[in-house]
Amino acid sequence: MTLKKAAGRAGYGIFLISVLLIMIIPIYYLLVTTFKTPAEAAASPLGLPVQITFENYRKAIEAMGYGRALKNNLVIAVSSVSLLIIFASMSAYVIARSTNRLFRLMNSVFMVGLIIPFQISIIPLYKMLAGVNLMNTHTAVILVDVFCINLPLSIFLMRGFIHTVPVELEEAALIDGSGTFQCFWRIIFPLLKPILSTVAILDMLAIWNDFMTPLLLLQSSEKQVLLQQVYKNVGPFSTDWTSFFPMLVMATLPLVLFYLVMQKQIIEGVVAGAVKG
């Protein structure tokens, strides 16, 4: 039995190492290629660069208009997450606490948003936004990201958490003379910190990585986001990978830094959301 267990553990270890290599090799190939010349990348795809050069990154920053695109990403992501936290928390509170059938129906409508894919409403959304002259604006992207894509999941997570908050706290506040809004913002909202962290992190990652919505709604280069700038530099017949790969790295770098800084909050928030929700 001991030999059998050892063989099983060895096989499991080999399997994990194989999975690790499958995940690491593409990342390694991406990173080392950014420091190579085109000739060197073609001659030795997986080899280390003979001489490290940062010229590819300089060209990528200039070709992407990196500073402008990064600012556009931040405006859309921060605005969308802020609106999601406000609207989702208030909606989830009403749905969780009300016994009115209308609000139960509203909850069902929101949950349909988790089932029906967003892509089937692209054409109606495009026509509606064009009809109110919001095309090629960050406002259009923010509205779609908030109300059409991420709001149902945010409400679902927050509603489950609010059910765990004792109703007696609200009843005590109401007896002391607080109104519904005061009760929510002063009593309930501060208690939602764990799930707010979870929702904010998940929505930030989803909105930052969203490519379809900006591609559909933003046409001018001055208003486009990072992923659009990366996509613009893909050639129709050929692509210079030593120039393209640095763009991918620069586009994902803010998310990597965000994860490194918020790693503790991400883990705590996801665990709290899983237990409470």
C-alpha positions as CSV (number, residue, x, y, z in Angstrom):
1,M,0.0,0.0,0.0
2,T,2.9,2.4,0.8
3,L,4.5,1.8,-2.6
4,K,1.1,2.3,-4.3
5,K,0.5,5.6,-2.5
6,A,4.0,6.8,-3.4
7,A,3.4,5.9,-7.1
8,G,0.1,7.7,-6.9
9,R,1.6,10.8,-5.4
10,A,4.4,10.7,-8.0
11,G,1.9,10.4,-10.8
12,Y,-0.1,13.3,-9.4
13,G,3.0,15.4,-9.0
14,I,4.0,14.7,-12.7
15,F,0.5,15.7,-13.7
16,L,0.6,19.0,-11.8
17,I,4.1,19.8,-13.2
18,S,2.8,19.1,-16.7
19,V,-0.2,21.4,-16.2
20,L,2.2,24.1,-14.8
21,L,4.4,23.9,-17.9
22,I,1.4,24.1,-20.2
23,M,0.4,27.3,-18.4
24,I,3.9,28.8,-18.1
25,I,5.4,28.2,-21.5
26,P,3.0,30.6,-23.4
27,I,3.7,33.3,-20.8
28,Y,7.4,32.7,-21.1
29,Y,7.2,32.8,-24.9
30,L,5.3,36.1,-24.7
31,L,7.7,37.8,-22.3
32,V,11.0,36.7,-23.9
33,T,9.8,37.6,-27.4
34,T,9.3,41.2,-26.2
35,F,13.0,41.6,-25.7
36,K,14.1,40.2,-29.1
37,T,14.6,41.5,-32.6
38,P,12.3,40.1,-35.3
39,A,15.2,38.0,-36.7
40,E,16.1,36.6,-33.4
41,A,12.5,35.8,-32.5
42,A,12.1,33.8,-35.8
43,A,15.4,32.0,-35.4
44,S,15.0,31.0,-31.7
45,P,11.3,31.3,-30.6
46,L,11.8,29.9,-27.1
47,G,15.5,30.8,-26.6
48,L,16.6,33.6,-24.3
49,P,17.4,36.9,-26.0
50,V,21.1,37.4,-26.8
51,Q,20.9,41.1,-26.0
52,I,18.0,42.5,-24.1
53,T,16.4,45.5,-25.7
54,F,13.5,47.7,-24.6
55,E,13.1,49.3,-28.0
56,N,10.0,47.1,-28.6
57,Y,8.3,48.5,-25.6
58,R,9.1,52.1,-26.6
59,K,7.5,51.5,-30.0
60,A,4.5,49.8,-28.5
61,I,3.8,52.7,-26.1
62,E,4.0,55.2,-29.0
63,A,1.9,53.0,-31.4
64,M,-0.8,52.5,-28.8
65,G,-1.0,56.0,-27.5
66,Y,-0.6,54.2,-24.1
67,G,-1.2,57.1,-21.8
68,R,-4.4,58.2,-23.4
69,A,-5.8,54.6,-23.8
70,L,-4.9,53.9,-20.1
71,K,-6.7,57.0,-19.0
72,N,-9.8,55.9,-21.0
73,N,-9.7,52.5,-19.4
74,L,-9.5,54.0,-15.9
75,V,-12.4,56.4,-16.6
76,I,-14.7,53.7,-17.8
77,A,-13.7,51.1,-15.2
78,V,-13.8,53.4,-12.1
79,S,-17.0,55.1,-13.1
80,S,-18.7,51.8,-13.9
81,V,-17.6,50.1,-10.7
82,S,-18.8,53.1,-8.6
83,L,-22.2,53.1,-10.2
84,L,-22.5,49.3,-9.9
85,I,-21.8,49.5,-6.1
86,I,-24.4,52.2,-5.6
87,F,-27.2,50.8,-7.8
88,A,-26.6,47.1,-7.0
89,S,-26.5,47.6,-3.3
90,M,-29.7,49.7,-3.2
91,S,-31.5,47.3,-5.5
92,A,-30.3,44.2,-3.6
93,Y,-31.4,45.8,-0.3
94,V,-35.0,46.4,-1.5
95,I,-35.3,43.0,-3.1
96,A,-33.9,41.2,0.0
97,R,-36.1,43.0,2.5
98,S,-39.3,43.7,0.7
99,T,-42.2,41.2,0.6
100,N,-44.0,42.9,-2.2
101,R,-44.6,40.7,-5.2
102,L,-43.5,43.4,-7.6
103,F,-40.0,43.4,-6.1
104,R,-39.9,39.6,-6.3
105,L,-40.8,39.9,-10.0
106,M,-38.0,42.5,-10.4
107,N,-35.6,40.0,-8.8
108,S,-36.7,37.4,-11.4
109,V,-36.1,40.0,-14.2
110,F,-32.6,40.7,-12.9
111,M,-31.8,37.0,-12.7
112,V,-32.8,36.5,-16.3
113,G,-29.8,38.8,-17.1
114,L,-27.6,36.0,-15.7
115,I,-29.1,33.5,-18.2
116,I,-29.6,35.4,-21.4
117,P,-26.3,36.3,-23.1
118,F,-25.6,40.0,-23.5
119,Q,-24.6,39.5,-27.2
120,I,-28.2,38.9,-28.3
121,S,-29.1,42.6,-27.4
122,I,-26.2,44.2,-29.3
123,I,-28.2,45.4,-32.3
124,P,-31.1,47.0,-30.2
125,L,-28.5,48.6,-27.9
126,Y,-26.6,50.0,-30.8
127,K,-29.8,51.5,-32.3
128,M,-30.9,52.9,-29.0
129,L,-27.6,54.6,-28.2
130,A,-27.3,55.9,-31.7
131,G,-30.8,57.3,-31.4
132,V,-29.9,59.4,-28.3
133,N,-26.5,60.5,-29.7
134,L,-24.4,58.6,-27.3
135,M,-22.3,56.8,-29.9
136,N,-18.5,57.2,-29.6
137,T,-18.8,58.3,-26.0
138,H,-17.5,56.8,-22.7
139,T,-21.0,57.4,-21.3
140,A,-22.4,54.7,-23.6
141,V,-19.8,52.2,-22.7
142,I,-20.3,52.9,-19.0
143,L,-24.1,52.5,-19.3
144,V,-23.8,49.2,-21.1
145,D,-21.2,47.8,-18.7
146,V,-23.3,48.8,-15.7
147,F,-26.9,48.1,-16.6
148,C,-26.7,45.5,-19.4
149,I,-23.7,43.3,-18.4
150,N,-22.6,43.4,-14.7
151,L,-25.6,44.6,-12.7
152,P,-27.5,41.2,-12.5
153,L,-24.5,39.4,-11.0
154,S,-23.8,42.2,-8.6
155,I,-27.4,42.2,-7.3
156,F,-27.4,38.5,-7.0
157,L,-24.2,38.5,-4.8
158,M,-25.3,41.4,-2.6
159,R,-28.8,40.1,-2.1
160,G,-27.5,36.8,-0.7
161,F,-25.2,38.7,1.7
162,I,-27.9,41.1,2.9
163,H,-30.1,38.1,3.9
164,T,-27.4,37.3,6.5
165,V,-27.6,40.8,8.1
166,P,-29.9,40.8,11.1
167,V,-33.2,42.6,10.5
168,E,-33.2,43.7,14.2
169,L,-30.5,46.3,13.4
170,E,-32.8,48.0,10.9
171,E,-35.8,47.8,13.2
172,A,-33.9,49.4,16.0
173,A,-32.8,52.2,13.7
174,L,-36.3,52.8,12.4
175,I,-37.6,52.9,16.0
176,D,-35.0,55.6,16.8
177,G,-36.4,57.7,13.9
178,S,-34.2,56.9,11.0
179,G,-35.7,56.8,7.5
180,T,-35.2,54.1,5.0
181,F,-32.4,55.8,3.3
182,Q,-30.6,56.7,6.5
183,C,-31.1,53.1,7.7
184,F,-29.5,51.7,4.6
185,W,-26.6,54.1,4.3
186,R,-25.7,54.3,8.0
187,I,-26.5,50.8,9.1
188,I,-26.6,48.3,6.2
189,F,-24.1,49.7,3.7
190,P,-21.1,49.7,6.1
191,L,-21.8,46.1,6.9
192,L,-21.6,45.1,3.3
193,K,-17.8,45.8,3.1
194,P,-16.8,42.1,2.4
195,I,-19.3,41.6,-0.5
196,L,-18.7,45.2,-1.8
197,S,-15.0,44.2,-2.1
198,T,-15.9,41.1,-4.0
199,V,-18.3,42.8,-6.3
200,A,-15.9,45.7,-7.0
201,I,-13.0,43.4,-7.8
202,L,-15.0,41.1,-10.0
203,D,-16.6,44.0,-11.9
204,M,-13.3,45.8,-12.3
205,L,-11.7,42.7,-13.9
206,A,-14.6,42.1,-16.2
207,I,-14.9,45.8,-17.3
208,W,-11.2,46.2,-17.8
209,N,-11.1,43.0,-20.0
210,D,-14.2,43.9,-21.9
211,F,-13.4,44.2,-25.6
212,M,-16.7,43.9,-27.4
213,T,-18.5,46.9,-25.9
214,P,-15.7,49.5,-26.6
215,L,-15.2,48.0,-30.1
216,L,-18.9,48.4,-30.8
217,L,-19.4,51.9,-29.4
218,L,-16.1,53.8,-29.6
219,Q,-14.8,54.7,-33.1
220,S,-12.4,57.6,-32.6
221,S,-8.8,56.7,-31.6
222,E,-8.8,59.4,-28.8
223,K,-11.5,57.6,-26.9
224,Q,-10.5,53.9,-27.4
225,V,-9.2,51.6,-24.7
226,L,-6.1,49.5,-24.4
227,L,-7.5,46.4,-26.0
228,Q,-8.7,48.3,-29.0
229,Q,-5.3,49.8,-29.5
230,V,-3.8,46.3,-29.3
231,Y,-6.3,45.0,-31.9
232,K,-5.6,47.9,-34.3
233,N,-2.0,46.7,-34.6
234,V,-2.8,43.3,-35.8
235,G,-2.1,43.2,-39.5
236,P,-4.6,41.7,-42.0
237,F,-2.0,39.5,-43.6
238,S,1.0,39.4,-41.2
239,T,1.9,40.7,-37.7
240,D,5.2,41.7,-36.2
241,W,5.1,39.7,-33.1
242,T,8.1,41.5,-31.5
243,S,6.0,44.7,-31.6
244,F,2.6,43.0,-30.9
245,F,3.6,41.1,-27.8
246,P,4.8,44.2,-25.9
247,M,1.4,45.7,-26.5
248,L,-0.2,42.7,-24.9
249,V,2.1,43.0,-21.9
250,M,1.4,46.7,-21.5
251,A,-2.3,46.2,-21.8
252,T,-2.4,43.5,-19.0
253,L,0.2,45.1,-16.8
254,P,-2.3,47.3,-14.9
255,L,-4.4,44.3,-14.0
256,V,-1.3,42.4,-12.8
257,L,-0.3,45.3,-10.6
258,F,-3.9,45.6,-9.4
259,Y,-3.9,41.9,-8.4
260,L,-0.5,42.1,-6.6
261,V,-1.7,45.2,-4.6
262,M,-5.2,43.8,-3.9
263,Q,-4.3,40.1,-3.5
264,K,-5.3,39.9,0.2
265,Q,-8.6,41.8,-0.4
266,I,-9.4,39.6,-3.4
267,I,-9.0,36.4,-1.5
268,E,-10.8,37.6,1.6
269,G,-13.6,39.1,-0.5
270,V,-14.2,36.0,-2.6
271,V,-14.2,33.8,0.5
272,A,-16.5,36.1,2.3
273,G,-18.8,36.3,-0.7
274,A,-18.9,32.5,-1.0
275,V,-19.7,31.9,2.7
276,K,-22.2,34.8,3.1
277,G,-23.8,34.5,-0.3
